[in-house]
Amino acid sequence: MEWTGRCLCGKRRYRAVGEPLAQGYCHCSMCRRATGGPFAVLVRFETVDWLDEQPAVYRSSPIAERGFCPDCGTPLFLRYDEDRRMRMTVGSLDRADLIKPDGHYGIESRLPWTRDLGRGLPEDETRERF
C-alpha cells in the first residue's frame, strides 16, 4: 500500500510504501509539546520519501530529531538516532482514517482527562467550509 501525506500549506509532501510497522498514541511530555496537543498519534514506516521540499529538522533531545514545515509549522515526524525509521504524525497523512492506533506509549505522562477521550461530551460538525 502507498501512503501519502503533507503539511498544512502543502509545501512538504511525502510518500511511504508498505504496511505501517507500528501505530499508536504517545503521551510523553516531549510529544505533547512538539504537537501542541494532549498526545501525539504516530505511525512508523521503514522508509519515507519527500516529494517536494524537505522539512526543517530540530534536534529535540540527545537521542532524536523532529521534522516540521518551516512555513506553516506542521509537525511531521519523529526519528530516533539509533532507528532511522520515520514516525510520521497521523494527522499529516492524507488517509488518516485508515490508521487505528494499537497502543499507548509514555503513559507515565498521560493526562488524566485523556483516558476516556471525551466520551459523552457534546459533538458538533465543523461549520467552516472552504
N, CA, C and O atoms as a printed pandas DataFrame, in Angstrom:
     atom_number atom_name residue_name chain_id  residue_number  x_coord  y_coord  z_coord
0              1         N          MET        A               1    0.843   -1.182    0.000
1              2        CA          MET        A               1    0.000    0.000    0.000
2              3         C          MET        A               1    0.887    1.244    0.000
3              4         O          MET        A               1    1.956    1.254    0.611
4              5         N          GLU        A               2    0.439    2.279   -0.683
5              6        CA          GLU        A               2    1.151    3.554   -0.690
6              7         C          GLU        A               2    0.425    4.533    0.218
7              8         O          GLU        A               2   -0.795    4.679    0.148
8              9         N          TRP        A               3    1.195    5.205    1.074
9             10        CA          TRP        A               3    0.678    6.213    1.983
10            11         C          TRP        A               3    1.255    7.560    1.576
11            12         O          TRP        A               3    2.444    7.665    1.277
12            13         N          THR        A               4    0.422    8.580    1.566
13            14        CA          THR        A               4    0.903    9.925    1.265
14            15         C          THR        A               4    0.448   10.867    2.367
15            16         O          THR        A               4   -0.509   10.598    3.093
16            17         N          GLY        A               5    1.158   11.971    2.467
17            18        CA          GLY        A               5    0.802   12.966    3.459
18            19         C          GLY        A               5    1.424   14.295    3.123
19            20         O          GLY        A               5    2.197   14.419    2.173
20            21         N          ARG        A               6    1.072   15.297    3.924
21            22        CA          ARG        A               6    1.595   16.637    3.663
22            23         C          ARG        A               6    1.380   17.518    4.879
23            24         O          ARG        A               6    0.644   17.183    5.807
24            25         N          CYS        A               7    2.044   18.643    4.834
25            26        CA          CYS        A               7    1.831   19.660    5.865
26            27         C          CYS        A               7    0.598   20.480    5.495
27            28         O          CYS        A               7    0.001   20.264    4.440
28            29         N          LEU        A               8    0.220   21.407    6.348
29            30        CA          LEU        A               8   -0.972   22.226    6.120
30            31         C          LEU        A               8   -0.868   23.062    4.843
31            32         O          LEU        A               8   -1.839   23.156    4.092
32            33         N          CYS        A               9    0.281   23.665    4.587
33            34        CA          CYS        A               9    0.423   24.522    3.408
34            35         C          CYS        A               9    0.723   23.732    2.130
35            36         O          CYS        A               9    0.630   24.279    1.031
36            37         N          GLY        A              10    1.080   22.453    2.266
37            38        CA          GLY        A              10    1.324   21.609    1.095
38            39         C          GLY        A              10    2.716   21.670    0.516
39            40         O          GLY        A              10    2.977   21.021   -0.497
40            41         N          LYS        A              11    3.623   22.419    1.112
41            42        CA          LYS        A              11    4.979   22.521    0.579
42            43         C          LYS        A              11    5.847   21.314    0.918
43            44         O          LYS        A              11    6.836   21.047    0.235
44            45         N          ARG        A              12    5.480   20.584    1.969
45            46        CA          ARG        A              12    6.225   19.377    2.358
46            47         C          ARG        A              12    5.293   18.188    2.200
47            48         O          ARG        A              12    4.421   17.951    3.036
48            49         N          ARG        A              13    5.489   17.432    1.103
49            50        CA          ARG        A              13    4.676   16.249    0.831
50            51         C          ARG        A              13    5.573   15.026    0.896
51            52         O          ARG        A              13    6.764   15.097    0.594
52            53         N          TYR        A              14    4.988   13.902    1.295
53            54        CA          TYR        A              14    5.781   12.683    1.404
54            55         C          TYR        A              14    4.990   11.461    0.960
55            56         O          TYR        A              14    3.771   11.500    0.795
56            57         N          ARG        A              15    5.748   10.353    0.769
57            58        CA          ARG        A              15    5.161    9.077    0.383
58            59         C          ARG        A              15    5.890    7.973    1.139
59            60         O          ARG        A              15    7.113    8.007    1.271
60            61         N          ALA        A              16    5.148    7.011    1.625
61            62        CA          ALA        A              16    5.704    5.804    2.238
62            63         C          ALA        A              16    5.008    4.616    1.585
63            64         O          ALA        A              16    3.810    4.670    1.307
64            65         N          VAL        A              17    5.748    3.560    1.346
65            66        CA          VAL        A              17    5.187    2.370    0.710
66            67         C          VAL        A              17    5.257    1.213    1.700
67            68         O          VAL        A              17    6.264    1.035    2.385
68            69         N          GLY        A              18    4.196    0.436    1.772
69            70        CA          GLY        A              18    4.159   -0.730    2.640
70            71         C          GLY        A              18    3.266   -0.520    3.837
71            72         O          GLY        A              18    2.715    0.559    4.055
72            73         N          GLU        A              19    3.140   -1.574    4.598
73            74        CA          GLU        A              19    2.311   -1.515    5.797
74            75         C          GLU        A              19    3.047   -0.776    6.911
75            76         O          GLU        A              19    4.268   -0.886    7.029
76            77         N          PRO        A              20    2.312   -0.024    7.729
77            78        CA          PRO        A              20    2.945    0.624    8.881
78            79         C          PRO        A              20    3.521   -0.432    9.822
79            80         O          PRO        A              20    2.935   -1.499   10.007
80            81         N          LEU        A              21    4.666   -0.125   10.408
81            82        CA          LEU        A              21    5.313   -1.050   11.332
82            83         C          LEU        A              21    4.702   -0.975   12.717
83            84         O          LEU        A              21    4.702   -1.967   13.447
84            85         N          ALA        A              22    4.189    0.165   13.084
85            86        CA          ALA        A              22    3.528    0.372   14.381
86            87         C          ALA        A              22    2.752    1.669   14.291
87            88         O          ALA        A              22    3.069    2.546   13.488
88            89         N          GLN        A              23    1.747    1.775   15.113
89            90        CA          GLN        A              23    0.935    2.989   15.136
90            91         C          GLN        A              23    0.336    3.132   16.514
91            92         O          GLN        A              23   -0.209    2.179   17.070
92            93         N          GLY        A              24    0.438    4.328   17.063
93            94        CA          GLY        A              24   -0.108    4.469   18.396
94            95         C          GLY        A              24   -0.025    5.867   18.960
95            96         O          GLY        A              24    0.473    6.802   18.331
96            97         N          TYR        A              25   -0.536    5.971   20.181
97            98        CA          TYR        A              25   -0.536    7.223   20.921
98            99         C          TYR        A              25    0.780    7.357   21.675
99           100         O          TYR        A              25    1.285    6.376   22.220
100          101         N          CYS        A              26    1.336    8.558   21.711
101          102        CA          CYS        A              26    2.479    8.841   22.574
102          103         C          CYS        A              26    2.069    9.979   23.508
103          104         O          CYS        A              26    1.728   11.076   23.065
104          105         N          HIS        A              27    2.111    9.693   24.799
105          106        CA          HIS        A              27    1.686   10.644   25.820
106          107         C          HIS        A              27    2.855   11.384   26.460
107          108         O          HIS        A              27    2.644   12.186   27.370
108          109         N          CYS        A              28    4.079   11.136   26.007
109          110        CA          CYS        A              28    5.234   11.760   26.666
110          111         C          CYS        A              28    5.156   13.284   26.539
111          112         O          CYS        A              28    4.559   13.816   25.603
112          113         N          SER        A              29    5.765   13.961   27.490
113          114        CA          SER        A              29    5.681   15.421   27.516
114          115         C          SER        A              29    6.350   16.057   26.302
115          116         O          SER        A              29    5.944   17.136   25.870
116          117         N          MET        A              30    7.362   15.408   25.751
117          118        CA          MET        A              30    8.017   15.970   24.565
118          119         C          MET        A              30    7.095   15.925   23.349
119          120         O          MET        A              30    7.027   16.893   22.592
120          121         N          CYS        A              31    6.389   14.818   23.156
121          122        CA          CYS        A              31    5.443   14.748   22.035
122          123         C          CYS        A              31    4.287   15.717   22.217
123          124         O          CYS        A              31    3.809   16.316   21.253
124          125         N          ARG        A              32    3.840   15.868   23.462
125          126        CA          ARG        A              32    2.770   16.845   23.711
126          127         C          ARG        A              32    3.223   18.243   23.303
127          128         O          ARG        A              32    2.493   18.963   22.622
128          129         N          ARG        A              33    4.418   18.622   23.717
129          130        CA          ARG        A              33    4.914   19.961   23.382
130          131         C          ARG        A              33    5.180   20.111   21.882
131          132         O          ARG        A              33    4.902   21.159   21.300
132          133         N          ALA        A              34    5.714   19.070   21.268
133          134        CA          ALA        A              34    6.045   19.135   19.841
134          135         C          ALA        A              34    4.800   19.268   18.966
135          136         O          ALA        A              34    4.838   19.915   17.920
136          137         N          THR        A              35    3.693   18.650   19.398
137          138        CA          THR        A              35    2.482   18.702   18.581
138          139         C          THR        A              35    1.495   19.757   19.045
139          140         O          THR        A              35    0.594   20.139   18.298
140          141         N          GLY        A              36    1.662   20.236   20.288
141          142        CA          GLY        A              36    0.704   21.192   20.835
142          143         C          GLY        A              36   -0.596   20.546   21.250
143          144         O          GLY        A              36   -1.585   21.241   21.480
144          145         N          GLY        A              37   -0.614   19.231   21.349
145          146        CA          GLY        A              37   -1.820   18.504   21.739
146          147         C          GLY        A              37   -1.604   17.710   23.014
147          148         O          GLY        A              37   -0.497   17.692   23.552
148          149         N          PRO        A              38   -2.647   17.054   23.505
149          150        CA          PRO        A              38   -2.530   16.275   24.731
150          151         C          PRO        A              38   -1.742   14.981   24.549
151          152         O          PRO        A              38   -1.345   14.360   25.534
152          153         N          PHE        A              39   -1.513   14.569   23.315
153          154        CA          PHE        A              39   -0.705   13.401   22.960
154          155         C          PHE        A              39   -0.422   13.495   21.466
155          156         O          PHE        A              39   -1.052   14.274   20.751
156          157         N          ALA        A              40    0.522   12.702   21.011
157          158        CA          ALA        A              40    0.782   12.580   19.574
158          159         C          ALA        A              40    0.236   11.231   19.134
159          160         O          ALA        A              40    0.197   10.284   19.919
160          161         N          VAL        A              41   -0.179   11.146   17.890
161          162        CA          VAL        A              41   -0.507    9.856   17.297
162          163         C          VAL        A              41    0.481    9.686   16.142
163          164         O          VAL        A              41    0.504   10.474   15.197
164          165         N          LEU        A              42    1.294    8.633   16.248
165          166        CA          LEU        A              42    2.384    8.420   15.305
166          167         C          LEU        A              42    2.236    7.079   14.602
167          168         O          LEU        A              42    1.709    6.122   15.168
168          169         N          VAL        A              43    2.703    7.023   13.372
169          170        CA          VAL        A              43    2.728    5.782   12.610
170          171         C          VAL        A              43    4.141    5.621   12.040
171          172         O          VAL        A              43    4.688    6.547   11.443
172          173         N          ARG        A              44    4.717    4.440   12.231
173          174        CA          ARG        A              44    6.111    4.212   11.854
174          175         C          ARG        A              44    6.195    3.493   10.509
175          176         O          ARG        A              44    5.530    2.482   10.279
176          177         N          PHE        A              45    7.029    4.043    9.633
177          178        CA          PHE        A              45    7.294    3.463    8.316
178          179         C          PHE        A              45    8.786    3.185    8.181
179          180         O          PHE        A              45    9.616    3.878    8.769
180          181         N          GLU        A              46    9.107    2.179    7.411
181          182        CA          GLU        A              46   10.509    1.841    7.154
182          183         C          GLU        A              46   11.209    2.963    6.398
183          184         O          GLU        A              46   12.314    3.371    6.755
184          185         N          THR        A              47   10.555    3.458    5.348
185          186        CA          THR        A              47   11.155    4.491    4.503
186          187         C          THR        A              47   10.094    5.518    4.108
187          188         O          THR        A              47    8.953    5.175    3.796
188          189         N          VAL        A              48   10.497    6.763    4.131
189          190        CA          VAL        A              48    9.632    7.865    3.697
190          191         C          VAL        A              48   10.409    8.684    2.681
191          192         O          VAL        A              48   11.563    9.040    2.917
192          193         N          ASP        A              49    9.780    8.984    1.555
193          194        CA          ASP        A              49   10.396    9.819    0.520
194          195         C          ASP        A              49    9.686   11.162    0.491
195          196         O          ASP        A              49    8.457   11.231    0.502
196          197         N          TRP        A              50   10.479   12.232    0.454
197          198        CA          TRP        A              50    9.920   13.577    0.358
198          199         C          TRP        A              50    9.728   13.914   -1.098
199          200         O          TRP        A              50   10.657   13.762   -1.891
200          201         N          LEU        A              51    8.543   14.371   -1.476
201          202        CA          LEU        A              51    8.200   14.604   -2.872
202          203         C          LEU        A              51    8.488   16.030   -3.313
203          204         O          LEU        A              51    8.685   16.277   -4.503
204          205         N          ASP        A              52    8.516   16.944   -2.405
205          206        CA          ASP        A              52    8.766   18.347   -2.729
206          207         C          ASP        A              52    9.923   18.829   -1.866
207          208         O          ASP        A              52   10.974   18.191   -1.808
208          209         N          GLU        A              53    9.726   19.936   -1.209
209          210        CA          GLU        A              53   10.767   20.488   -0.340
210          211         C          GLU        A              53   10.954   19.632    0.908
211          212         O          GLU        A              53    9.995   19.052    1.419
212          213         N          GLN        A              54   12.171   19.556    1.388
213          214        CA          GLN        A              54   12.487   18.834    2.613
214          215         C          GLN        A              54   11.959   19.612    3.824
215          216         O          GLN        A              54   11.921   20.842    3.791
216          217         N          PRO        A              55   11.557   18.924    4.876
217          218        CA          PRO        A              55   11.139   19.621    6.088
218          219         C          PRO        A              55   12.345   20.156    6.842
219          220         O          PRO        A              55   13.474   19.719    6.622
220          221         N          ALA        A              56   12.099   21.087    7.716
221          222        CA          ALA        A              56   13.143   21.534    8.639
222          223         C          ALA        A              56   13.267   20.470    9.723
223          224         O          ALA        A              56   12.307   19.755   10.011
224          225         N          VAL        A              57   14.440   20.367   10.320
225          226        CA          VAL        A              57   14.680   19.356   11.347
226          227         C          VAL        A              57   15.195   20.040   12.600
227          228         O          VAL        A              57   16.050   20.923   12.546
228          229         N          TYR        A              58   14.655   19.611   13.721
229          230        CA          TYR        A              58   15.014   20.154   15.026
230          231         C          TYR        A              58   15.473   19.010   15.919
231          232         O          TYR        A              58   14.762   18.014   16.055
232          233         N          ARG        A              59   16.646   19.135   16.528
233          234        CA          ARG        A              59   17.129   18.127   17.477
234          235         C          ARG        A              59   16.376   18.372   18.774
235          236         O          ARG        A              59   16.681   19.310   19.510
236          237         N          SER        A              60   15.389   17.524   19.049
237          238        CA          SER        A              60   14.518   17.728   20.204
238          239         C          SER        A              60   15.050   17.087   21.480
239          240         O          SER        A              60   14.553   17.375   22.569
240          241         N          SER        A              61   16.048   16.225   21.360
241          242        CA          SER        A              61   16.654   15.578   22.530
242          243         C          SER        A              61   18.004   15.005   22.096
243          244         O          SER        A              61   18.319   15.014   20.906
244          245         N          PRO        A              62   18.799   14.511   23.032
245          246        CA          PRO        A              62   20.079   13.902   22.653
246          247         C          PRO        A              62   19.926   12.620   21.832
247          248         O          PRO        A              62   20.907   12.128   21.274
248          249         N          ILE        A              63   18.703   12.070   21.750
249          250        CA          ILE        A              63   18.520   10.800   21.051
250          251         C          ILE        A              63   17.579   10.864   19.851
251          252         O          ILE        A              63   17.372    9.848   19.187
252          253         N          ALA        A              64   17.001   12.033   19.554
253          254        CA          ALA        A              64   16.021   12.089   18.472
254          255         C          ALA        A              64   15.933   13.477   17.858
255          256         O          ALA        A              64   16.356   14.477   18.438
256          257         N          GLU        A              65   15.363   13.490   16.655
257          258        CA          GLU        A              65   15.081   14.751   15.972
258          259         C          GLU        A              65   13.657   14.705   15.445
259          260         O          GLU        A              65   13.076   13.638   15.242
260          261         N          ARG        A              66   13.116   15.893   15.231
261          262        CA          ARG        A              66   11.749   16.030   14.739
262          263         C          ARG        A              66   11.747   16.899   13.493
263          264         O          ARG        A              66   12.528   17.843   13.368
264          265         N          GLY        A              67   10.863   16.563   12.585
265          266        CA          GLY        A              67   10.731   17.328   11.350
266          267         C          GLY        A              67    9.433   18.093   11.330
267          268         O          GLY        A              67    8.416   17.635   11.849
268          269         N          PHE        A              68    9.477   19.261   10.726
269          270        CA          PHE        A              68    8.290   20.109   10.653
270          271         C          PHE        A              68    8.398   21.007    9.436
271          272         O          PHE        A              68    9.479   21.172    8.870
272          273         N          CYS        A              69    7.285   21.583    9.039
273          274        CA          CYS        A              69    7.283   22.541    7.938
274          275         C          CYS        A              69    7.651   23.913    8.493
275          276         O          CYS        A              69    6.968   24.420    9.383
276          277         N          PRO        A              70    8.723   24.524    7.979
277          278        CA          PRO        A              70    9.104   25.841    8.477
278          279         C          PRO        A              70    8.173   26.959    8.001
279          280         O          PRO        A              70    8.237   28.079    8.507
280          281         N          ASP        A              71    7.313   26.656    7.034
281          282        CA          ASP        A              71    6.392   27.675    6.529
282          283         C          ASP        A              71    5.087   27.721    7.303
283          284         O          ASP        A              71    4.615   28.802    7.656
284          285         N          CYS        A              72    4.493   26.551    7.574
285          286        CA          CYS        A              72    3.195   26.551    8.269
286          287         C          CYS        A              72    3.275   25.977    9.680
287          288         O          CYS        A              72    2.321   26.102   10.447
288          289         N          GLY        A              73    4.388   25.354   10.034
289          290        CA          GLY        A              73    4.584   24.843   11.384
290          291         C          GLY        A              73    4.085   23.438   11.653
291          292         O          GLY        A              73    4.197   22.962   12.783
292          293         N          THR        A              74    3.545   22.765   10.667
293          294        CA          THR        A              74    3.014   21.418   10.881
294          295         C          THR        A              74    4.087   20.459   11.364
295          296         O          THR        A              74    5.116   20.320   10.703
296          297         N          PRO        A              75    3.882   19.785   12.507
297          298        CA          PRO        A              75    4.809   18.735   12.923
298          299         C          PRO        A              75    4.622   17.522   12.006
299          300         O          PRO        A              75    3.494   17.090   11.771
300          301         N          LEU        A              76    5.722   16.977   11.491
301          302        CA          LEU        A              76    5.629   15.896   10.510
302          303         C          LEU        A              76    6.187   14.561   10.974
303          304         O          LEU        A              76    5.608   13.519   10.667
304          305         N          PHE        A              77    7.305   14.564   11.712
305          306        CA          PHE        A              77    7.876   13.272   12.086
306          307         C          PHE        A              77    8.744   13.347   13.331
307          308         O          PHE        A              77    9.169   14.415   13.773
308          309         N          LEU        A              78    8.985   12.168   13.867
309          310        CA          LEU        A              78    9.946   11.920   14.934
310          311         C          LEU        A              78   10.864   10.821   14.428
311          312         O          LEU        A              78   10.391    9.825   13.880
312          313         N          ARG        A              79   12.170   10.986   14.603
313          314        CA          ARG        A              79   13.134    9.964   14.176
314          315         C          ARG        A              79   14.207    9.821   15.248
315          316         O          ARG        A              79   14.899   10.783   15.583
316          317         N          TYR        A              80   14.338    8.599   15.785
317          318        CA          TYR        A              80   15.386    8.303   16.766
318          319         C          TYR        A              80   16.700    8.049   16.040
319          320         O          TYR        A              80   16.713    7.497   14.940
320          321         N          ASP        A              81   17.803    8.453   16.659
321          322        CA          ASP        A              81   19.118    8.304   16.042
322          323         C          ASP        A              81   19.460    6.848   15.745
323          324         O          ASP        A              81   19.964    6.545   14.664
324          325         N          GLU        A              82   19.192    5.932   16.696
325          326        CA          GLU        A              82   19.575    4.539   16.505
326          327         C          GLU        A              82   18.583    3.773   15.633
327          328         O          GLU        A              82   18.842    2.627   15.267
328          329         N          ASP        A              83   17.456    4.387   15.298
329          330        CA          ASP        A              83   16.422    3.746   14.493
330          331         C          ASP        A              83   15.988    4.754   13.437
331          332         O          ASP        A              83   15.185    5.641   13.729
332          333         N          ARG        A              84   16.490    4.640   12.248
333          334        CA          ARG        A              84   16.250    5.653   11.214
334          335         C          ARG        A              84   14.848    5.586   10.607
335          336         O          ARG        A              84   14.525    6.366    9.711
336          337         N          ARG        A              85   14.014    4.660   11.089
337          338        CA          ARG        A              85   12.640    4.618   10.586
338          339         C          ARG        A              85   11.897    5.880   11.037
339          340         O          ARG        A              85   12.168    6.436   12.102
340          341         N          MET        A              86   10.980    6.301   10.218
341          342        CA          MET        A              86   10.248    7.546   10.474
342          343         C          MET        A              86    8.935    7.267   11.190
343          344         O          MET        A              86    8.181    6.372   10.809
344          345         N          ARG        A              87    8.678    8.038   12.219
345          346        CA          ARG        A              87    7.397    8.017   12.920
346          347         C          ARG        A              87    6.650    9.277   12.494
347          348         O          ARG        A              87    6.894   10.365   13.016
348          349         N          MET        A              88    5.751    9.116   11.554
349          350        CA          MET        A              88    5.035   10.246   10.979
350          351         C          MET        A              88    3.822   10.588   11.838
351          352         O          MET        A              88    3.210    9.706   12.441
352          353         N          THR        A              89    3.482   11.869   11.888
353          354        CA          THR        A              89    2.273   12.270   12.606
354          355         C          THR        A              89    1.063   11.818   11.791
355          356         O          THR        A              89    0.967   12.104   10.597
356          357         N          VAL        A              90    0.154   11.121   12.436
357          358        CA          VAL        A              90   -1.006   10.587   11.734
358          359         C          VAL        A              90   -1.844   11.720   11.127
359          360         O          VAL        A              90   -2.423   11.556   10.053
360          361         N          GLY        A              91   -1.908   12.858   11.807
361          362        CA          GLY        A              91   -2.683   13.978   11.288
362          363         C          GLY        A              91   -2.172   14.531    9.970
363          364         O          GLY        A              91   -2.909   15.223    9.267
364          365         N          SER        A              92   -0.922   14.239    9.620
365          366        CA          SER        A              92   -0.383   14.716    8.342
366          367         C          SER        A              92   -0.661   13.755    7.187
367          368         O          SER        A              92   -0.411   14.099    6.032
368          369         N          LEU        A              93   -1.172   12.563    7.476
369          370        CA          LEU        A              93   -1.496   11.598    6.419
370          371         C          LEU        A              93   -2.735   12.030    5.640
371          372         O          LEU        A              93   -3.677   12.582    6.208
372          373         N          ASP        A              94   -2.724   11.772    4.341
373          374        CA          ASP        A              94   -3.908   12.055    3.528
374          375         C          ASP        A              94   -5.061   11.123    3.885
375          376         O          ASP        A              94   -6.225   11.511    3.780
376          377         N          ARG        A              95   -4.750    9.902    4.304
377          378        CA          ARG        A              95   -5.787    8.925    4.688
378          379         C          ARG        A              95   -5.608    8.509    6.149
379          380         O          ARG        A              95   -5.435    7.329    6.454
380          381         N          ALA        A              96   -5.651    9.480    7.029
381          382        CA          ALA        A              96   -5.511    9.207    8.460
382          383         C          ALA        A              96   -6.625    8.295    8.961
383          384         O          ALA        A              96   -6.471    7.632    9.987
384          385         N          ASP        A              97   -7.731    8.259    8.251
385          386        CA          ASP        A              97   -8.854    7.417    8.665
386          387         C          ASP        A              97   -8.540    5.925    8.583
387          388         O          ASP        A              97   -9.256    5.112    9.167
388          389         N          LEU        A              98   -7.477    5.555    7.864
389          390        CA          LEU        A              98   -7.100    4.142    7.736
390          391         C          LEU        A              98   -6.220    3.658    8.883
391          392         O          LEU        A              98   -5.935    2.465    8.990
392          393         N          ILE        A              99   -5.799    4.565    9.727
393          394        CA          ILE        A              99   -4.918    4.215   10.851
394          395         C          ILE        A              99   -5.762    3.905   12.078
395          396         O          ILE        A              99   -6.710    4.623   12.396
396          397         N          LYS        A             100   -5.407    2.839   12.750
397          398        CA          LYS        A             100   -6.054    2.504   14.015
398          399         C          LYS        A             100   -4.948    2.280   15.040
399          400         O          LYS        A             100   -4.264    1.257   14.988
400          401         N          PRO        A             101   -4.757    3.214   15.973
401          402        CA          PRO        A             101   -3.692    3.053   16.961
402          403         C          PRO        A             101   -3.788    1.700   17.671
403          404         O          PRO        A             101   -4.873    1.227   18.009
404          405         N          ASP        A             102   -2.619    1.095   17.886
405          406        CA          ASP        A             102   -2.595   -0.223   18.518
406          407         C          ASP        A             102   -1.918   -0.221   19.878
407          408         O          ASP        A             102   -1.631   -1.285   20.427
408          409         N          GLY        A             103   -1.657    0.970   20.436
409          410        CA          GLY        A             103   -1.061    1.006   21.763
410          411         C          GLY        A             103   -0.807    2.417   22.252
411          412         O          GLY        A             103   -0.991    3.397   21.529
412          413         N          HIS        A             104   -0.377    2.489   23.506
413          414        CA          HIS        A             104   -0.049    3.749   24.170
414          415         C          HIS        A             104    1.405    3.687   24.628
415          416         O          HIS        A             104    1.870    2.650   25.101
416          417         N          TYR        A             105    2.111    4.794   24.487
417          418        CA          TYR        A             105    3.499    4.905   24.915
418          419         C          TYR        A             105    3.616    6.143   25.805
419          420         O          TYR        A             105    2.841    7.089   25.657
420          421         N          GLY        A             106    4.562    6.141   26.710
421          422        CA          GLY        A             106    4.773    7.295   27.580
422          423         C          GLY        A             106    3.646    7.497   28.570
423          424         O          GLY        A             106    3.300    8.632   28.897
424          425         N          ILE        A             107    3.071    6.409   29.049
425          426        CA          ILE        A             107    1.868    6.519   29.881
426          427         C          ILE        A             107    2.126    7.172   31.232
427          428         O          ILE        A             107    1.183    7.595   31.901
428          429         N          GLU        A             108    3.393    7.263   31.646
429          430        CA          GLU        A             108    3.680    7.949   32.911
430          431         C          GLU        A             108    3.348    9.440   32.824
431          432         O          GLU        A             108    3.175   10.099   33.850
432          433         N          SER        A             109    3.261    9.968   31.614
433          434        CA          SER        A             109    2.947   11.384   31.404
434          435         C          SER        A             109    1.520   11.599   30.885
435          436         O          SER        A             109    1.137   12.722   30.557
436          437         N          ARG        A             110    0.760   10.549   30.815
437          438        CA          ARG        A             110   -0.606   10.639   30.273
438          439         C          ARG        A             110   -1.452   11.584   31.119
439          440         O          ARG        A             110   -1.468   11.483   32.346
440          441         N          LEU        A             111   -2.144   12.490   30.468
441          442        CA          LEU        A             111   -3.044   13.408   31.153
442          443         C          LEU        A             111   -4.295   12.652   31.585
443          444         O          LEU        A             111   -4.885   11.929   30.782
444          445         N          PRO        A             112   -4.705   12.806   32.832
445          446        CA          PRO        A             112   -5.839   12.016   33.340
446          447         C          PRO        A             112   -7.113   12.155   32.498
447          448         O          PRO        A             112   -7.847   11.184   32.316
448          449         N          TRP        A             113   -7.368   13.338   31.996
449          450        CA          TRP        A             113   -8.613   13.542   31.266
450          451         C          TRP        A             113   -8.601   12.945   29.864
451          452         O          TRP        A             113   -9.619   12.993   29.174
452          453         N          THR        A             114   -7.468   12.380   29.422
453          454        CA          THR        A             114   -7.433   11.735   28.099
454          455         C          THR        A             114   -7.789   10.258   28.157
455          456         O          THR        A             114   -7.897    9.612   27.115
456          457         N          ARG        A             115   -7.971    9.716   29.343
457          458        CA          ARG        A             115   -8.239    8.277   29.474
458          459         C          ARG        A             115   -9.511    7.839   28.753
459          460         O          ARG        A             115   -9.551    6.742   28.196
460          461         N          ASP        A             116  -10.530    8.660   28.752
461          462        CA          ASP        A             116  -11.757    8.268   28.049
462          463         C          ASP        A             116  -11.936    9.051   26.745
463          464         O          ASP        A             116  -12.925    8.852   26.040
464          465         N          LEU        A             117  -11.009    9.920   26.425
465          466        CA          LEU        A             117  -11.019   10.730   25.205
466          467         C          LEU        A             117  -12.339   11.469   24.985
467          468         O          LEU        A             117  -12.779   11.643   23.849
468          469         N          GLY        A             118  -12.963   11.900   26.076
469          470        CA          GLY        A             118  -14.132   12.768   25.978
470          471         C          GLY        A             118  -15.430   12.067   25.659
471          472         O          GLY        A             118  -16.364   12.711   25.182
472          473         N          ARG        A             119  -15.526   10.779   25.901
473          474        CA          ARG        A             119  -16.776   10.067   25.658
474          475         C          ARG        A             119  -17.939   10.743   26.371
475          476         O          ARG        A             119  -17.830   11.077   27.551
476          477         N          GLY        A             120  -19.052   10.950   25.669
477          478        CA          GLY        A             120  -20.242   11.521   26.285
478          479         C          GLY        A             120  -20.345   13.033   26.198
479          480         O          GLY        A             120  -21.379   13.594   26.562
480          481         N          LEU        A             121  -19.292   13.718   25.721
481          482        CA          LEU        A             121  -19.363   15.175   25.584
482          483         C          LEU        A             121  -20.197   15.548   24.357
483          484         O          LEU        A             121  -20.337   14.738   23.440
484          485         N          PRO        A             122  -20.754   16.763   24.327
485          486        CA          PRO        A             122  -21.495   17.199   23.135
486          487         C          PRO        A             122  -20.595   17.154   21.899
487          488         O          PRO        A             122  -19.384   17.354   21.989
488          489         N          GLU        A             123  -21.204   16.890   20.757
489          490        CA          GLU        A             123  -20.463   16.788   19.494
490          491         C          GLU        A             123  -21.080   17.712   18.457
491          492         O          GLU        A             123  -22.302   17.811   18.351
492          493         N          ASP        A             124  -20.233   18.384   17.697
493          494        CA          ASP        A             124  -20.670   19.263   16.616
494          495         C          ASP        A             124  -19.830   18.995   15.377
495          496         O          ASP        A             124  -18.658   18.632   15.479
496          497         N          GLU        A             125  -20.428   19.174   14.214
497          498        CA          GLU        A             125  -19.670   19.111   12.966
498          499         C          GLU        A             125  -19.016   20.450   12.714
499          500         O          GLU        A             125  -19.451   21.469   13.250
500          501         N          THR        A             126  -17.966   20.458   11.895
501          502        CA          THR        A             126  -17.275   21.682   11.523
502          503         C          THR        A             126  -18.240   22.585   10.749
503          504         O          THR        A             126  -18.903   22.138    9.813
504          505         N          ARG        A             127  -18.311   23.842   11.143
505          506        CA          ARG        A             127  -19.205   24.790   10.483
506          507         C          ARG        A             127  -18.521   25.498    9.313
507          508         O          ARG        A             127  -19.159   25.833    8.315
508          509         N          GLU        A             128  -17.225   25.718    9.453
509          510        CA          GLU        A             128  -16.492   26.450    8.424
510          511         C          GLU        A             128  -16.223   25.533    7.220
511          512         O          GLU        A             128  -15.808   24.386    7.384
512          513         N          ARG        A             129  -16.460   26.042    6.038
513          514        CA          ARG        A             129  -16.200   25.285    4.809
514          515         C          ARG        A             129  -15.440   26.192    3.856
515          516         O          ARG        A             129  -15.824   27.338    3.624
516          517         N          PHE        A             130  -14.367   25.662    3.313
517          518        CA          PHE        A             130  -13.618   26.418    2.283
518          519         C          PHE        A             130  -12.817   25.464    1.444
519          520         O          PHE        A             130  -12.118   25.889    0.524
